[in-house]
Amino acid sequence: MTPRIPRRAALMLLAAPALARAQAPWTPTRPLRLVLPFAPGGLTDILARACAEQLQARIGQPVVVENRAGAGGNLAAEAVARATPDGHTLLVATQGIIAINKALYPRLAYDPDADFTAIAMLAQQPNLLVVSPRALPDVTTVAELIAKVKATPGGMPYGSNGVGSFTHLSMELFRATAGIEMTHVPYRGSAPLLTDMVAGTIPVAFDGLATSAPQVRGGSLRAIGVTSGQRFRAMPDIPAVAETLPGFDASPWYGVFAQSALPEPVLAALEAAFRAVLESPAWAQVLAQREADAMPQDRAALAAMMTRERQVWREAVQRSGARAE
């Protein structure tokens, strides 16, 4: 005689498939979109495409990189914030969108604090503090630069890639940390700034590694510091600015952000998928080729990092008086 299954056990057996489906990890059901706030060709684009290639092999769906440049990154951020909150549309962003634009722009069609949550950090790459050998032949260290600025009547001029740019705000952070006065001279991008620095017209600036490193290696500019909290492995002979000004850290980072409204299982699945890519030997090779560093952090650590970044850079915007329309 076949033993009789108790009613409660029978109900549990019937419910098991539904419970398994409910507890199964979320997976994308169509192509994933990575929306970028910049044009193709820059480091953000290169990292996003390299990540997309590795990610799609892990999630079983295509990963499409969409470049949506303009308005200081706000067009891309708005597009992701307004997308259907189903985990298939993500934002690749830097400090500008997440930590700076809310203080820089009087009106935004999205809220970077409330609309986004960080799920992964692709990389970070420090900027360089560079001086013109023609303008400052005797300045070889951060301490010597600070002393020179203090001895310059009216404050030494410095260049940047534009009002409200990351290089502008980095110098404002440097100036406030060092307790010195300087005069801002904005340029329309790195190329004209570096041309004037090589000529000796502008004595000092922060600039991106990709654009200033060739000039440094060629001897037409002198790098006296990197903006990361410690020395950069690709340029170990250049001290960190933090060795002179403890706590100084102004390195651009490149993160992946999801909509905050996503359910926790979706956020957890996305975090796990990106972590698998970012902890792989293949990704380490990508970073080595691009002279960038990994930033392995979980979502809790990233949330704390975003809180700090917002405070630091919004205070820098306030000190600079910069506004964008």
TILUM-998910 format. One record per residue (C-alpha): residue in one letter; residue number from 1; x, y, z. Coordinates in Angstrom, 3 decimals. Layout:
+------+-----+----------+----------+----------+
| code | pos |        u |        v |        w |
+------+-----+----------+----------+----------+
|    A | NUM |        X |        Y |        Z |
...
+------+-----+----------+----------+----------+
***
This chain:
+------+-----+----------+----------+----------+
| code | pos |        u |        v |        w |
+------+-----+----------+----------+----------+
|    M |   1 |    0.000 |    0.000 |    0.000 |
|    T |   2 |    1.362 |    3.401 |   -0.990 |
|    P |   3 |    1.923 |    5.545 |    2.096 |
|    R |   4 |   -0.310 |    8.549 |    2.338 |
|    I |   5 |    1.438 |   11.946 |    2.148 |
|    P |   6 |    0.263 |   14.364 |    4.826 |
|    R |   7 |   -1.708 |   17.312 |    3.463 |
|    R |   8 |    0.847 |   19.891 |    4.676 |
|    A |   9 |    3.743 |   18.032 |    3.031 |
|    A |  10 |    1.765 |   17.727 |   -0.201 |
|    L |  11 |    1.141 |   21.469 |   -0.274 |
|    M |  12 |    4.840 |   22.120 |    0.267 |
|    L |  13 |    5.744 |   19.859 |   -2.653 |
|    L |  14 |    3.290 |   21.675 |   -4.892 |
|    A |  15 |    4.708 |   25.037 |   -3.825 |
|    A |  16 |    8.357 |   24.036 |   -4.272 |
|    P |  17 |    8.667 |   25.036 |   -7.966 |
|    A |  18 |    7.155 |   28.457 |   -7.282 |
|    L |  19 |    9.454 |   28.968 |   -4.301 |
|    A |  20 |   12.467 |   27.982 |   -6.390 |
|    R |  21 |   11.487 |   30.508 |   -9.038 |
|    A |  22 |   10.989 |   33.209 |   -6.412 |
|    Q |  23 |   14.388 |   32.577 |   -4.867 |
|    A |  24 |   16.323 |   32.178 |   -8.140 |
|    P |  25 |   18.857 |   34.955 |   -8.808 |
|    W |  26 |   17.696 |   37.662 |  -11.203 |
|    T |  27 |   19.090 |   37.464 |  -14.717 |
|    P |  28 |   18.579 |   39.892 |  -17.619 |
|    T |  29 |   16.057 |   38.801 |  -20.221 |
|    R |  30 |   17.205 |   41.112 |  -23.010 |
|    P |  31 |   20.316 |   43.154 |  -23.912 |
|    L |  32 |   21.834 |   45.254 |  -21.145 |
|    R |  33 |   22.536 |   48.921 |  -21.942 |
|    L |  34 |   25.516 |   50.823 |  -20.537 |
|    V |  35 |   24.820 |   54.525 |  -21.103 |
|    L |  36 |   27.906 |   56.760 |  -21.182 |
|    P |  37 |   27.959 |   60.568 |  -20.799 |
|    F |  38 |   30.948 |   60.963 |  -23.137 |
|    A |  39 |   31.808 |   60.566 |  -26.802 |
|    P |  40 |   33.642 |   57.429 |  -28.004 |
|    G |  41 |   37.400 |   57.181 |  -27.629 |
|    G |  42 |   38.101 |   58.344 |  -24.084 |
|    L |  43 |   39.030 |   56.177 |  -21.122 |
|    T |  44 |   35.416 |   55.923 |  -19.926 |
|    D |  45 |   34.376 |   54.562 |  -23.313 |
|    I |  46 |   37.340 |   52.186 |  -23.530 |
|    L |  47 |   36.702 |   50.740 |  -20.079 |
|    A |  48 |   32.962 |   50.404 |  -20.656 |
|    R |  49 |   33.426 |   48.539 |  -23.926 |
|    A |  50 |   36.043 |   46.210 |  -22.472 |
|    C |  51 |   33.736 |   45.479 |  -19.540 |
|    A |  52 |   30.732 |   44.965 |  -21.828 |
|    E |  53 |   32.625 |   42.384 |  -23.863 |
|    Q |  54 |   33.493 |   40.352 |  -20.792 |
|    L |  55 |   30.145 |   40.863 |  -19.067 |
|    Q |  56 |   27.982 |   39.532 |  -21.877 |
|    A |  57 |   29.809 |   36.218 |  -21.811 |
|    R |  58 |   28.784 |   35.866 |  -18.151 |
|    I |  59 |   25.159 |   36.965 |  -18.266 |
|    G |  60 |   24.118 |   35.332 |  -21.537 |
|    Q |  61 |   22.823 |   38.567 |  -23.062 |
|    P |  62 |   24.412 |   41.214 |  -25.301 |
|    V |  63 |   25.728 |   44.309 |  -23.505 |
|    V |  64 |   25.367 |   47.455 |  -25.599 |
|    V |  65 |   27.397 |   50.612 |  -24.967 |
|    E |  66 |   25.444 |   53.782 |  -25.780 |
|    N |  67 |   27.330 |   57.089 |  -25.967 |
|    R |  68 |   25.098 |   60.008 |  -25.038 |
|    A |  69 |   27.353 |   63.039 |  -24.604 |
|    G |  70 |   26.285 |   66.585 |  -23.791 |
|    A |  71 |   25.254 |   68.936 |  -21.004 |
|    G |  72 |   28.073 |   67.891 |  -18.710 |
|    G |  73 |   26.828 |   64.314 |  -18.603 |
|    N |  74 |   23.302 |   65.271 |  -17.625 |
|    L |  75 |   21.687 |   63.913 |  -20.808 |
|    A |  76 |   22.969 |   60.409 |  -20.119 |
|    A |  77 |   22.057 |   60.540 |  -16.435 |
|    E |  78 |   18.540 |   61.759 |  -17.178 |
|    A |  79 |   18.024 |   59.007 |  -19.766 |
|    V |  80 |   18.958 |   56.296 |  -17.259 |
|    A |  81 |   16.986 |   57.866 |  -14.419 |
|    R |  82 |   13.846 |   57.884 |  -16.600 |
|    A |  83 |   14.309 |   54.391 |  -18.048 |
|    T |  84 |   12.048 |   51.540 |  -16.950 |
|    P |  85 |   13.461 |   50.324 |  -13.600 |
|    D |  86 |   14.039 |   46.701 |  -14.585 |
|    G |  87 |   17.835 |   46.415 |  -14.354 |
|    H |  88 |   18.512 |   46.547 |  -18.084 |
|    T |  89 |   19.707 |   50.166 |  -18.287 |
|    L |  90 |   22.794 |   51.263 |  -16.338 |
|    L |  91 |   24.876 |   54.432 |  -16.157 |
|    V |  92 |   28.657 |   54.598 |  -16.416 |
|    A |  93 |   29.618 |   57.792 |  -14.599 |
|    T |  94 |   32.410 |   59.808 |  -13.030 |
|    Q |  95 |   32.498 |   62.357 |  -10.197 |
|    G |  96 |   30.946 |   64.985 |  -12.450 |
|    I |  97 |   27.513 |   63.398 |  -12.626 |
|    I |  98 |   27.294 |   61.816 |   -9.202 |
|    A |  99 |   29.202 |   64.210 |   -6.941 |
|    I | 100 |   29.571 |   67.570 |   -8.706 |
|    N | 101 |   26.693 |   68.457 |  -11.032 |
|    K | 102 |   24.087 |   68.899 |   -8.305 |
|    A | 103 |   26.124 |   71.814 |   -6.925 |
|    L | 104 |   27.287 |   73.078 |  -10.313 |
|    Y | 105 |   23.959 |   73.217 |  -12.185 |
|    P | 106 |   21.034 |   75.256 |  -10.815 |
|    R | 107 |   18.501 |   72.829 |  -12.309 |
|    L | 108 |   18.747 |   69.108 |  -13.024 |
|    A | 109 |   16.110 |   66.789 |  -14.449 |
|    Y | 110 |   17.359 |   64.015 |  -12.180 |
|    D | 111 |   18.611 |   63.711 |   -8.604 |
|    P | 112 |   22.064 |   62.089 |   -8.504 |
|    D | 113 |   21.662 |   61.372 |   -4.783 |
|    A | 114 |   18.240 |   59.742 |   -4.893 |
|    D | 115 |   18.097 |   58.236 |   -8.385 |
|    F | 116 |   21.319 |   56.203 |   -8.510 |
|    T | 117 |   23.197 |   53.651 |   -6.472 |
|    A | 118 |   26.748 |   52.462 |   -7.191 |
|    I | 119 |   27.130 |   48.777 |   -8.028 |
|    A | 120 |   30.731 |   48.615 |   -9.313 |
|    M | 121 |   33.894 |   50.639 |   -9.853 |
|    L | 122 |   35.574 |   49.937 |  -13.174 |
|    A | 123 |   38.805 |   51.756 |  -12.348 |
|    Q | 124 |   40.490 |   54.884 |  -11.145 |
|    Q | 125 |   43.342 |   56.797 |  -12.754 |
|    P | 126 |   45.041 |   59.708 |  -11.002 |
|    N | 127 |   45.656 |   63.079 |  -12.545 |
|    L | 128 |   49.065 |   64.728 |  -12.456 |
|    L | 129 |   50.057 |   67.965 |  -10.776 |
|    V | 130 |   52.328 |   69.453 |  -13.429 |
|    V | 131 |   54.454 |   72.608 |  -13.511 |
|    S | 132 |   56.078 |   74.428 |  -16.388 |
|    P | 133 |   59.891 |   74.196 |  -16.231 |
|    R | 134 |   60.050 |   77.538 |  -18.044 |
|    A | 135 |   57.808 |   79.308 |  -15.545 |
|    L | 136 |   58.951 |   77.465 |  -12.413 |
|    P | 137 |   62.464 |   76.123 |  -13.077 |
|    D | 138 |   63.242 |   75.624 |   -9.383 |
|    V | 139 |   59.988 |   73.917 |   -8.333 |
|    T | 140 |   60.435 |   70.147 |   -8.136 |
|    T | 141 |   58.184 |   69.211 |   -5.198 |
|    V | 142 |   54.727 |   70.000 |   -3.871 |
|    A | 143 |   56.252 |   71.714 |   -0.821 |
|    E | 144 |   58.350 |   73.970 |   -3.075 |
|    L | 145 |   55.265 |   74.846 |   -5.113 |
|    I | 146 |   53.305 |   75.818 |   -1.996 |
|    A | 147 |   56.187 |   77.979 |   -0.778 |
|    K | 148 |   56.452 |   79.619 |   -4.195 |
|    V | 149 |   52.731 |   80.372 |   -4.284 |
|    K | 150 |   52.871 |   81.931 |   -0.824 |
|    A | 151 |   55.734 |   84.152 |   -1.972 |
|    T | 152 |   53.884 |   85.300 |   -5.121 |
|    P | 153 |   52.122 |   88.659 |   -4.648 |
|    G | 154 |   48.434 |   88.427 |   -5.586 |
|    G | 155 |   48.498 |   84.637 |   -5.916 |
|    M | 156 |   49.979 |   82.474 |   -8.627 |
|    P | 157 |   47.796 |   81.744 |  -11.694 |
|    Y | 158 |   46.822 |   78.177 |  -12.486 |
|    G | 159 |   45.158 |   76.651 |  -15.533 |
|    S | 160 |   42.302 |   74.200 |  -15.885 |
|    N | 161 |   40.249 |   72.479 |  -18.565 |
|    G | 162 |   37.363 |   74.877 |  -17.933 |
|    V | 163 |   35.153 |   76.410 |  -15.262 |
|    G | 164 |   33.688 |   73.679 |  -13.077 |
|    S | 165 |   35.867 |   70.990 |  -14.640 |
|    F | 166 |   37.393 |   68.319 |  -12.451 |
|    T | 167 |   40.856 |   69.845 |  -12.887 |
|    H | 168 |   39.485 |   73.232 |  -11.791 |
|    L | 169 |   37.862 |   71.807 |   -8.684 |
|    S | 170 |   40.921 |   69.673 |   -7.897 |
|    M | 171 |   43.026 |   72.829 |   -7.709 |
|    E | 172 |   40.404 |   74.455 |   -5.513 |
|    L | 173 |   40.681 |   71.460 |   -3.186 |
|    F | 174 |   44.486 |   71.722 |   -3.310 |
|    R | 175 |   44.381 |   75.453 |   -2.630 |
|    A | 176 |   42.045 |   75.048 |    0.346 |
|    T | 177 |   44.012 |   72.139 |    1.806 |
|    A | 178 |   47.324 |   73.998 |    1.479 |
|    G | 179 |   45.893 |   77.314 |    2.691 |
|    I | 180 |   47.112 |   79.301 |   -0.324 |
|    E | 181 |   45.643 |   81.828 |   -2.753 |
|    M | 182 |   45.730 |   81.259 |   -6.515 |
|    T | 183 |   44.071 |   82.760 |   -9.593 |
|    H | 184 |   42.072 |   80.550 |  -11.948 |
|    V | 185 |   42.689 |   80.759 |  -15.712 |
|    P | 186 |   40.186 |   78.491 |  -17.509 |
|    Y | 187 |   40.849 |   76.949 |  -20.928 |
|    R | 188 |   38.654 |   75.106 |  -23.406 |
|    G | 189 |   40.204 |   71.730 |  -22.845 |
|    S | 190 |   43.567 |   70.218 |  -22.106 |
|    A | 191 |   45.333 |   70.831 |  -25.444 |
|    P | 192 |   45.418 |   74.652 |  -25.347 |
|    L | 193 |   46.223 |   74.593 |  -21.618 |
|    L | 194 |   49.248 |   72.364 |  -22.103 |
|    T | 195 |   50.433 |   74.446 |  -25.064 |
|    D | 196 |   50.575 |   77.517 |  -22.846 |
|    M | 197 |   52.204 |   75.556 |  -20.022 |
|    V | 198 |   54.977 |   74.321 |  -22.290 |
|    A | 199 |   55.504 |   77.934 |  -23.395 |
|    G | 200 |   55.683 |   79.064 |  -19.761 |
|    T | 201 |   52.555 |   81.258 |  -19.871 |
|    I | 202 |   50.763 |   79.142 |  -17.239 |
|    P | 203 |   52.961 |   77.839 |  -14.404 |
|    V | 204 |   50.888 |   75.033 |  -12.884 |
|    A | 205 |   47.807 |   72.861 |  -13.374 |
|    F | 206 |   46.240 |   69.512 |  -12.712 |
|    D | 207 |   45.785 |   67.484 |  -15.881 |
|    G | 208 |   44.814 |   64.006 |  -16.978 |
|    L | 209 |   47.405 |   61.275 |  -17.182 |
|    A | 210 |   46.680 |   60.475 |  -20.819 |
|    T | 211 |   47.271 |   64.041 |  -22.010 |
|    S | 212 |   50.060 |   65.250 |  -19.731 |
|    A | 213 |   52.186 |   62.106 |  -19.306 |
|    P | 214 |   53.682 |   62.347 |  -22.838 |
|    Q | 215 |   54.737 |   65.941 |  -22.118 |
|    V | 216 |   56.237 |   64.853 |  -18.799 |
|    R | 217 |   58.135 |   61.987 |  -20.365 |
|    G | 218 |   59.392 |   64.338 |  -23.092 |
|    G | 219 |   60.634 |   66.861 |  -20.525 |
|    S | 220 |   58.467 |   69.817 |  -21.571 |
|    L | 221 |   56.445 |   69.556 |  -18.326 |
|    R | 222 |   57.437 |   68.404 |  -14.854 |
|    A | 223 |   55.134 |   66.190 |  -12.757 |
|    I | 224 |   55.543 |   66.867 |   -9.059 |
|    G | 225 |   52.598 |   64.864 |   -7.729 |
|    V | 226 |   49.845 |   62.370 |   -8.463 |
|    T | 227 |   46.344 |   62.964 |   -7.131 |
|    S | 228 |   45.735 |   59.468 |   -5.752 |
|    G | 229 |   45.960 |   58.880 |   -2.031 |
|    Q | 230 |   49.199 |   56.968 |   -2.545 |
|    R | 231 |   51.811 |   56.615 |   -5.257 |
|    F | 232 |   50.582 |   55.368 |   -8.604 |
|    R | 233 |   52.008 |   51.986 |   -9.565 |
|    A | 234 |   52.588 |   53.062 |  -13.192 |
|    M | 235 |   54.645 |   56.089 |  -12.068 |
|    P | 236 |   56.174 |   55.092 |   -8.728 |
|    D | 237 |   58.845 |   57.821 |   -8.819 |
|    I | 238 |   56.250 |   60.614 |   -8.638 |
|    P | 239 |   55.116 |   61.292 |   -5.044 |
|    A | 240 |   51.459 |   61.488 |   -4.133 |
|    V | 241 |   50.280 |   65.004 |   -3.285 |
|    A | 242 |   49.002 |   63.388 |   -0.072 |
|    E | 243 |   52.586 |   62.838 |    1.053 |
|    T | 244 |   52.766 |   66.618 |    1.547 |
|    L | 245 |   49.065 |   67.327 |    2.171 |
|    P | 246 |   47.730 |   64.326 |    4.147 |
|    G | 247 |   44.271 |   63.234 |    3.080 |
|    F | 248 |   44.387 |   64.853 |   -0.346 |
|    D | 249 |   42.768 |   62.553 |   -2.925 |
|    A | 250 |   41.473 |   63.835 |   -6.243 |
|    S | 251 |   41.616 |   60.898 |   -8.612 |
|    P | 252 |   38.971 |   60.471 |  -11.316 |
|    W | 253 |   37.039 |   57.232 |  -10.974 |
|    Y | 254 |   34.784 |   55.379 |  -13.389 |
|    G | 255 |   31.772 |   53.672 |  -11.850 |
|    V | 256 |   28.668 |   51.764 |  -12.870 |
|    F | 257 |   25.398 |   52.984 |  -11.367 |
|    A | 258 |   21.943 |   51.446 |  -11.316 |
|    Q | 259 |   18.611 |   53.024 |  -10.522 |
|    S | 260 |   18.002 |   53.152 |   -6.790 |
|    A | 261 |   14.432 |   51.978 |   -7.340 |
|    L | 262 |   15.549 |   48.497 |   -8.428 |
|    P | 263 |   14.615 |   45.611 |   -6.114 |
|    E | 264 |   17.414 |   44.249 |   -3.945 |
|    P | 265 |   17.692 |   40.897 |   -5.825 |
|    V | 266 |   18.300 |   42.788 |   -9.071 |
|    L | 267 |   20.958 |   45.033 |   -7.507 |
|    A | 268 |   22.659 |   42.024 |   -5.915 |
|    A | 269 |   22.700 |   40.114 |   -9.207 |
|    L | 270 |   24.155 |   43.068 |  -11.097 |
|    E | 271 |   26.811 |   43.597 |   -8.435 |
|    A | 272 |   27.787 |   39.906 |   -8.590 |
|    A | 273 |   27.997 |   39.931 |  -12.392 |
|    F | 274 |   30.254 |   42.994 |  -12.495 |
|    R | 275 |   32.387 |   41.729 |   -9.625 |
|    A | 276 |   33.073 |   38.509 |  -11.532 |
|    V | 277 |   34.412 |   40.582 |  -14.422 |
|    L | 278 |   36.376 |   43.083 |  -12.340 |
|    E | 279 |   38.129 |   40.400 |  -10.276 |
|    S | 280 |   39.209 |   38.410 |  -13.345 |
|    P | 281 |   42.768 |   38.216 |  -14.746 |
|    A | 282 |   41.417 |   39.492 |  -18.072 |
|    W | 283 |   40.254 |   42.712 |  -16.419 |
|    A | 284 |   43.587 |   43.150 |  -14.661 |
|    Q | 285 |   45.180 |   43.057 |  -18.096 |
|    V | 286 |   42.794 |   45.749 |  -19.358 |
|    L | 287 |   43.768 |   48.023 |  -16.474 |
|    A | 288 |   47.477 |   47.395 |  -16.969 |
|    Q | 289 |   47.218 |   48.337 |  -20.637 |
|    R | 290 |   45.454 |   51.598 |  -19.769 |
|    E | 291 |   47.570 |   52.535 |  -16.731 |
|    A | 292 |   44.562 |   52.441 |  -14.425 |
|    D | 293 |   44.010 |   50.915 |  -10.990 |
|    A | 294 |   41.280 |   48.612 |   -9.740 |
|    M | 295 |   38.815 |   49.712 |   -7.068 |
|    P | 296 |   37.332 |   46.513 |   -5.617 |
|    Q | 297 |   34.518 |   47.489 |   -3.254 |
|    D | 298 |   31.099 |   46.152 |   -2.346 |
|    R | 299 |   27.960 |   48.256 |   -2.518 |
|    A | 300 |   28.080 |   49.241 |    1.145 |
|    A | 301 |   31.626 |   50.568 |    0.781 |
|    L | 302 |   30.693 |   52.325 |   -2.446 |
|    A | 303 |   27.726 |   54.008 |   -0.768 |
|    A | 304 |   30.026 |   55.376 |    1.943 |
|    M | 305 |   32.495 |   56.481 |   -0.714 |
|    M | 306 |   29.765 |   58.352 |   -2.608 |
|    T | 307 |   28.769 |   60.194 |    0.561 |
|    R | 308 |   32.349 |   61.382 |    1.034 |
|    E | 309 |   32.780 |   62.303 |   -2.632 |
|    R | 310 |   29.622 |   64.398 |   -2.694 |
|    Q | 311 |   30.708 |   66.367 |    0.350 |
|    V | 312 |   34.269 |   66.985 |   -0.902 |
|    W | 313 |   33.384 |   68.082 |   -4.427 |
|    R | 314 |   30.298 |   70.113 |   -3.602 |
|    E | 315 |   32.353 |   72.067 |   -1.085 |
|    A | 316 |   34.948 |   72.600 |   -3.829 |
|    V | 317 |   32.239 |   73.946 |   -6.147 |
|    Q | 318 |   31.068 |   76.345 |   -3.460 |
|    R | 319 |   34.601 |   77.618 |   -2.853 |
|    S | 320 |   35.212 |   78.090 |   -6.577 |
|    G | 321 |   31.974 |   79.985 |   -7.190 |
|    A | 322 |   31.541 |   78.029 |  -10.430 |
|    R | 323 |   28.078 |   77.776 |  -11.977 |
|    A | 324 |   26.914 |   76.086 |  -15.169 |
|    E | 325 |   23.773 |   76.649 |  -17.179 |
+------+-----+----------+----------+----------+
***
